[in-house]
Amino acid sequence: MPTLLRFAFFCATAVAIVYGIMWSLVVFVEPRERDVIVRIPSERVNPTVQ
């Protein structure tokens, strides 16, 4: 039984670390806004029918 408890404690610790990293990314990292320009070739917008 101690091995099972040790494994459960290790899994809970790993999950807590990952959760803490995700939480800190959400709280402390601000995304930058920027304009995105995507050029679409005219052949794709107005395809020629053959």
C-alpha positions in Angstrom: 0.0 0.0 0.0 2.8 2.5 0.7 4.0 2.1 -3.0 0.5 3.0 -4.2 0.3 6.1 -2.0 3.8 7.2 -3.1 2.7 6.8 -6.8 -0.6 8.7 -6.1 1.4 11.5 -4.4 3.8 11.7 -7.3 0.9 11.9 -9.8 -0.8 14.6 -7.7 2.4 16.6 -7.4 3.0 16.4 -11.2 -0.5 17.5 -11.9 -0.2 20.4 -9.4 3.0 21.6 -11.1 1.5 21.5 -14.5 -1.6 23.3 -13.2 0.6 26.0 -11.6 2.5 26.5 -14.8 -0.7 26.9 -16.8 -2.2 29.3 -14.2 1.0 31.5 -14.2 0.9 31.7 -18.0 -2.7 32.8 -18.0 -2.1 35.4 -15.3 1.3 36.8 -16.2 1.5 36.6 -20.0 -0.3 39.3 -22.0 -0.8 38.5 -25.7 0.2 41.2 -28.2 -2.4 42.4 -30.7 -1.2 42.9 -34.2 -2.7 43.1 -37.7 -2.6 40.0 -39.8 -2.7 40.3 -43.6 -3.3 37.2 -45.7 -3.0 37.6 -49.4 -5.3 35.4 -51.5 -4.4 34.9 -55.1 -7.1 36.0 -57.5 -7.2 32.5 -59.1 -8.6 31.2 -55.8 -11.2 33.9 -55.4 -12.4 33.9 -59.1 -11.6 30.5 -60.5 -11.8 30.2 -64.3 -14.1 27.6 -65.6 -12.7 25.4 -68.3 
